[in-house]
């Protein structure tokens, strides 16, 4: 019985959209970390893409609302900071959705791993596919994105930073 409750609760929480990139769910993004059932209480753990991410309050409220609408009465949503979120937690489906939305997804492994520092040799334009792009600003429309320009189609686009 508890397993069925957990699965129902996970499904309800997983459907919550990211308020900054509404084509992604918090499951696609890897922000949804855990759902546990403790008696009548449903506890959901979420991890921000950045500490201090302004979207986390909205995500927390949306998760609580989704679970309440799914029939769960006692809901706790916890912000879990450790381990820190990494773009490695993003699903392949989420990366595909980013590209279709016009945001270049992160590529390669996370930048904070041990060993050599990875650098992007080219960022593919999500609109035309060209690698002839350049970073305009390390900070895009949100903290987790950088602003790029495609030299082939001349369109600006955000790139989700690999962290």
Beta strands, then each sheet from edge to edge (+ up, - down):
strand 1: 32-38
strand 2: 41-46
strand 3: 74-79
strand 4: 103-104
strand 5: 133-137
strand 6: 145-150
strand 7: 156-160
sheet 1: 1+ 2- 3-
sheet 2: 4+ 7+ 6- 5+
end
